[in-house]
């Protein structure tokens, strides 16, 4: 089961499973011995409530910075920034980002993403393109740095993806990719286009709303 926000399981000495919707994740509080099957069943039973709650929570909070001197987001999760004067370039160390300085931080993160996640985004494009039967139409994939768009699709088959897609939740990035691949069939935002998007991403309306809270500037 997929939601537009990532799930996180917190196990403790409790008797039942409960769900808390946070701005960055769906927190599942479960007993130590709760099985994956039991957890999935609770998620299934509460699916409608979860999706409604996600929309409410996202509506209440303001624009979310993806990069600042305290935290850098990666695939929807915030990781603390730690100064390490012994290194020469930004590094990811399991649970935090190491930087020699916080000056030009966005540029440092961009270089890191271009080196480490370009192939990851390409694979997501090709994987979705195969499912959507548009693989042959994809001629080129490139990363963009535009401040006003998460992605674009040209009539010649070029898919441009904002490098910051690697910073937001994977399911939201997946929506953007499916959106752009759908333009290989419909180069507009007609009813037919949205029907195509809905076929491969039924929760696109929720994704659109949540995407607006992440800042590209």
C-alpha positions, -999 to 999 in steps of 0.1 A, spaced: 0 0 0 14 34 -10 7 68 4 21 102 -7 41 104 25 66 79 37 57 55 66 78 51 98 73 23 123 80 30 160 78 -2 181 75 -2 219 59 -20 248 23 -11 238 -8 -32 233 -23 -18 201 -14 -2 168 -20 35 163 -13 59 135 -1 96 138 0 118 107 30 142 108 40 168 83 68 146 69 56 110 75 30 86 87 41 74 121 29 39 130 31 31 167 32 -7 171 37 -33 197 71 -50 197 57 -83 183 32 -68 159 36 -85 125 39 -67 92 6 -83 81 -11 -68 111 3 -34 105 -7 -35 68 -42 -45 77 -45 -15 100 -32 8 73 -58 -7 49 -86 -3 74 -77 33 80 -67 42 45 -95 67 39 -89 84 73 -51 85 66 -55 102 32 -80 127 46 -58 135 76 -27 140 53 -47 166 34 -57 184 66 -22 184 81 -6 197 49 -33 224 46 -23 237 81 14 240 76 33 266 55 59 263 28 86 238 37 123 246 30 142 216 17 176 230 24 188 252 53 217 254 77 200 230 102 185 203 79 187 189 44 158 168 32 165 136 13 136 116 -2 112 133 22 132 129 54 150 158 72 186 150 81 207 173 104 236 193 90 269 189 108 301 210 103 332 190 96 362 211 86 382 180 76 361 173 45 363 190 11 328 184 -2 293 176 12 289 140 23 260 119 35 268 98 66 239 75 74 219 98 95 233 133 88 249 155 62 285 166 67 297 199 53 329 219 57 308 251 56 272 261 52 280 288 26 266 280 -9 248 250 7 222 246 -20 250 244 -46 267 217 -25 236 197 -23 229 201 -60 264 186 -68 257 158 -44 224 150 -60 238 152 -96 265 127 -87 245 103 -65 208 105 -76 208 112 -114 208 74 -122 181 69 -95 157 94 -112 165 79 -146 156 45 -134 123 58 -120 115 73 -154 123 42 -173 104 20 -149 73 41 -151 77 45 -189 76 8 -193 44 4 -172 28 32 -192 39 18 -225 57 50 -235 93 38 -231 100 42 -269 89 78 -267 115 88 -241 144 102 -260 164 121 -233 163 126 -196 180 156 -180 181 173 -146 169 209 -144 174 238 -119 143 259 -127 127 277 -97 92 274 -110 87 238 -122 92 202 -109 94 188 -144 86 193 -180 82 173 -212 90 185 -247 74 174 -280 107 157 -290 106 133 -260 129 151 -236 119 147 -199 134 174 -177 132 167 -139 141 192 -112 171 179 -92 151 187 -60 128 157 -67 154 137 -49 147 157 -17 109 152 -15 90 120 -6 95 93 -33 58 90 -40 56 127 -48 85 124 -71 68 94 -87 37 116 -93 58 142 -111 74 116 -133 41 100 -142 27 135 -149 55 143 -174 54 109 -190 17 114 -196 25 144 -217 42 121 -242 6 111 -250 -13 143 -243 7 176 -247 -19 195 -227 -39 193 -194 -71 181 -209 -96 157 -193 -79 129 -213 -45 138 -199 -57 137 -162 -75 104 -169 -41 90 -181 -24 103 -150 -51 89 -128 -47 54 -144 -11 52 -130 -14 76 -100 -50 75 -86 -41 99 -57 -28 126 -80 -50 153 -65 -36 148 -30 -1 147 -45 -6 180 -63 -17 197 -30 12 184 -10 37 193 -37 28 230 -34 42 232 1 77 224 -9 97 254 -20 117 254 -52 132 288 -46 
